[in-house]
Amino acid sequence: MSPVLTEPTKQFKECEESDQNYVPTIDLHDHNYQSAKNIVINTIQKYHSSNITRVRFITGRGNHTNSNGERAILYKTFPKWMSDITIDHLIDSYIQCNGFYLQEASDGGDEAQLILGLMYLDGEGVKKNINEALKWLTKSAENGNVNAQILMGQLCFDGVGVNIKKKDARAFHWFHMAAEQGDVNAQLIVGHLLYEGKGGNKNVNEAFKWFEKAAEQNEVNAQFIVSRMYFNGEGIHQSNKKASKWIRRAAENGHPDAQFILGRMYAKGEGVKRKNAEEAIKWFKKAADQGHLEAGIITEIYV
């Protein structure tokens, strides 16, 4: 039986080789450390008893941290897994590869451009080079990659590779591109930037539009903001009914301030059908359980 050859890559795509035989690709990016390790071991054991001789594992980047906050833990610890007693005798060799990214990035692939930019940004597999990182991340963002657009927005906010006087405007540019593609976090950020007048002219009406888009995607902070804007008539016609609707949705999704306000609404009989002490206490307690100070005081008195 031929041994299994594993190929842990740094990011999301395989290293291109002349051999065109089928190679199973296992993406570990959304798994935690133990889950990923179990998948690797089980996969190697499974394929060793088949006619598959090579397996490709994608370890991903950035979402995996250890207790010291270090990133890319799956990638860094992958070699240790290869010596696990349950599989070390099944493995002929394993290699790391990243040369394919440059070719695909040069060919215009936005995902490869993002990956190559991240590699230069973090110095993983290549020498750290901020200018090269920004070059490839910009190309990826301009090609419509939402993750690259958001990262470019964050880098601009931090003043990386941009005139400090223009950093907010450049950040807004990238976040706005991501927001237009439906990214909920970008929509929330754009709402804040427009509301505060950062990166351009203050525009409360436009801010409300983006907050509402994020709220409709169930972003709880946006739901709370939309409720307050309806209540105060900011950027939209004042409506207690719609304010109540959004405060309830935010409360149901776990926003402690919204839970406290909903409790107060039931306590006073405002924005609800009638006073309801039991409902009021229920929402005060939910808020208190999340550390809301006023709600905690109320529940201590009445519960």
N, C-alpha and C positions, 0 to 999 in steps of 0.2 A: 504494500500500500504506500503510495507516495505521501510524503509529509506535507503538512499545510504550511504555506508561506503567508505570513500576515504582513500587511503593509499599513502601519499607522501613519496617516497623513496629518498635516498640521491643520488643515481646514476642511473645506466641504467637497472637494472634488478629487478624483483619482489622478494619479500620475500616469500619463499616457505612455504606453509601451508598444513595441512592435507586435507582441503577442496579442491577438484579438480574441482569444478564448474567453468564455464567460467567467467573470470574477464577481462573486457575490460582494456587495458593498453594504456594510452595516454602519448606520449613522448613530453615534453615541451622544450627539451634541445635547440633547434634551434630558439625558439621564444623569443622576447623581453618581458619585464615585462607586459605591457598592453595587448599584444596579448595573452600571457600565461594565464593571469587572466581571460580574456574573454572566452578562451577555457575551463577553469576549470568551470566557472559559467554555460556556455551553455551546457557543457557535463552533469553536475549534474542535471540540469533542464530537459534535454532530457531523461536521463536514469531513472529519478524518475517516469516517466509515463510509464515505461516498466517493464518487469519482472526481470531486472537486479538490483541486490541489492548492488553490490560492484563495485567500479571503482578504478583503480590504476593509479596514476599520477607519472610520472618520471620527476623530476625537473632538473636533470643534474647538471653539475658543471663547474665553471670557466668561461663560456662564457658570464655570465650575471653580470654586474657591475653597481653600483650606482654612483652618482656624486662624491663620495669620493673614488672611485676605489675599493670598497669592493666587494669580489667575492661571488658567490653562493647566489645571492639575491633572486632568485625564491624559493630556499629551505627555506631561513630564513624568508621570508615574507609569505610563504604559509599558516601558521596558521591564519593570519589576514584575508585571503580570506574566510576562513571557517565561519567567523562571518558576512560575507556580508549579508545585509538584504534580498537579493533576494534568498539566498540559505540556510541560517543558520537553518531555520525551516525544511529543507529537509534532514538534515544530523544527523544521530544518533551519530556517532563518527568517528574519524580518528586517525590513528596510524602511527608512523614512524618505519621502520624496516631495519635492516642491517645484522642480524645474518646469513642470507643465504649466504652472500658473502664469509665468511670464509670457509664454507663447499664446495662451488663450486670452490673457489680458490685452496683449498687443493686437489680437484679432477682434477686440471689441466686446468681449463677454463681461457684462457688468458684475456678475458674481465673482468671476476670477479677478477683476479689477479691485473689487472690495477686499477679497482675500489677500491679494498681493499688497494692497495698501496697509492692511492690518499687520501683515508680516513685517513691513518696513517700520511701521509705527511702534511695534513692540520689540523689534529686533529678534524675531523668532525665525530661525532658518536663514536669515540674511543679516547683514550689518544694519543696525538701526539707522534710519535716515528719514528725518521728518519731511524734507523736501520731496523725496520719492514717495513717501506715504501720502502726502497731500496731492501729489500729481495723480496717483492711481485712484485715490478716494474721490477726487473731484471728477475724474472721468466716469467712475461708477455712478456717482450721484447725478451727473448730467445725462447719463444713460437711463435714468429712472429708477435706480436701486434705492428703495426707501431706507434701508438700513444705513447706506452710505450717506444719504441726505441728512438723516438724523445725526450721524456721527460728525459730519461736517458742521452741522449747526452747533453741536456741543464744542467742537474744537474752536470754532469762531468765537463762541462765548468766552472761551478760555484765552482768547488772543493768540492762538497758535496759527502762524502763517498769515496773519492779517493785520492791517493797520489798526492799532488799538482804538482809534476814533471811529472806525467803520465796523468794529467787531459785531455790535448789536444788529446793524443793518444787514451784514452778511449772514449772521446767524438766522435772522428772520427770513431771509431769502431761502435758505435751505429747509428750515422747518416748514415754511409755507408750501414748498414743493411736496414735502412728505404729507402734510395735512391734506392737500388737494387729492392725494392718492388714497386718502381714507385712514391714515395712521392715527389712531385715537390719541396717543400721547403727544404727537405733533400738533393735533388740533387743540388740545388743552394748552400747550405752550404758546401757540399762535394767539389764542384767546387772551392769555396773560400779557403777551407782548403788546397787542393792540390796546388792551385795557389800560396798560401802564404807559403807553406811548414810547416803548423802546423799539429801536430798529426802524422807526418811521413815525408818522403822525399818529397821535392818539385817536382812536376811533372806537367808541364804546358800542356803536351799532354793529360794526364788523366783529368786534370781540364777542358780543352775544351770539352772533351767528356761529362762530367756531366753538364756543362753549356748548351751544345746543347740539351741534353735530357730535361732539364728544359725549355729551350726556345721552344722546339717543343710542350710542354704542355702549351704554351702561358704565361709563366712567364716573365713578361715584363722586369724586371731587367736582367734576363738571356739573353733575346733577345738583349738588348743593349750591354751587355758584349761580346756576340758572334759576334756582328757586329764589335766591336773594335778589337777583336782578329783576325778576317778575314782581316780587314784593315791593321793590323800591322804584320800579319803572325805569330802570337803567338799560338803555339800548333797545327797549321794547315797551309796548304799552303796558301800563301797570295792570296786574291781574292777580288778585288774591287766590282765585280758583286755580290758576295754573301754578302759582307759587306753592300752594298746598300739594298739588299733584307731584311736583318735583321734590319737595321736601320729604314726602312720603317715600318716593322711590329711593332717595338717598339714604333715608333711615333704614329702609328694608335691606339695602345693600351694605349696611354696617357703618355709615358715617356717624360718629358720636355726636357732633354738633347738631346734625339733622335729627337724630334720635331725641336729643334734649328738647329741641324746638317742637317736635311733634308731641312729646310728652306735655309740654307747656300748652300747646294748642288744645289737647284733650282736657287739661286741667281747667282752662278758661272757657272752653267751648267755642273757640275761635278757629275758623277754617275747617271745622268738622261738623257733623250733623248735630251733635249735642255734647255736653260735658260728659266725661266718662273717667272717673277717678281710677278705675282698675286699669284702663288702657294707658292713662297718664303714668301711673306707677310702673307699668310694664316697660314703657319706653325710657323713663328716667333710669330704671335699673339697667337696661341695655347700655345706655350711655355711661352710667357709672361703672359698669363692668369693664369699660374700655378706658377708664381713668378720667372721665369728665368730672371736674371738681364740683360744680354746682349740682349736677345730677347726683353725685355721691352724697352731698349734704342733705338733699331732699329725701333720698331713700333712707338715710340714717334716721331721719325724723319720722317718716311715715310708714316705713316697712318694719 
